[in-house]
Amino acid sequence: MLLATDTQKAIGIKRISQIKRELFAYRKNVAQEAFDKSPPHIRKTICFHAELKARHVLMTFAEMSYTERQKIIWALNDLIDLSKTLPRFISDDDCELNSN
């Protein structure tokens, strides 16, 4: 049984929140970094796949709504899955068609 007043509980909760922010300040938001550091042509691809509008290409991850950020994360995960199926390198020679 906790023998603290409501004021003491509120102070404790506030302090715990401060400690969490300090302890986990080093944590990166991988999706935010990936999107914000991407060049415009890659952002365009991500936004297209996320079914967002052209204006999103010029926005930062933090400027988007929660739903829009969620779509970006889904698109990034889809692109990661796609990249796993692609060969490491594709030569310019592959422009030539195989004739059977």
Buried (B, 14 or more C-beta within 10 A) or exposed (E): EEEEEEEEEEEEEEEEEEEEEEEEEEEEEEBBEBBBEBEEEBBBBBBBBBEBEEEBBEBEBEEBEEEBBEBBBEBBEEBEEEEEEEEEEEEEEEEEEEEE
